[in-house]
Amino acid sequence: MGEMWSNILNFKTSRGIISLASVHFGSPRLMSLKKLDFR
């Protein structure tokens, strides 16, 4: 159970980092990465 939750948290954290990076840099590559992540 705990492992599953840590996996979910890691996934959300990496999504947050990608969206933060795309806000900072406005890179089209990062934006497409974000779209893939949210699918």
C-alpha atoms as one frame of an Amber mdcrd trajectory, in Angstrom:
protein
   0.000   0.000   0.000   2.712   2.472   0.998   4.688   1.733  -2.154   1.667
   2.523  -4.318   1.175   5.889  -2.608   4.842   6.814  -3.017   4.584   5.956
  -6.725   1.538   8.236  -7.042   3.327  11.050  -5.201   6.421  10.669  -7.390
   4.236  10.798 -10.514   2.448  13.958  -9.347   5.765  15.545  -8.360   7.333
  14.899 -11.754   4.227  16.333 -13.453   4.486  19.427 -11.266   8.173  19.846
 -12.105   7.437  19.597 -15.832   4.620  22.158 -15.646   6.798  24.498 -13.559
   9.630  24.157 -16.070   7.292  24.849 -18.983   6.053  27.985 -17.218   9.644
  29.131 -16.589  11.072  28.406 -20.025   7.972  28.395 -22.244   9.677  25.772
 -24.385   7.478  24.041 -27.003   9.327  20.806 -26.235   8.385  21.047 -22.570
   4.786  21.849 -23.464   4.515  18.708 -25.609   6.114  16.737 -22.753   3.433
  18.083 -20.423   0.649  17.100 -22.823   2.027  13.555 -23.023   2.203  13.415
 -19.224  -1.402  14.496 -18.696  -2.811  11.961 -21.167
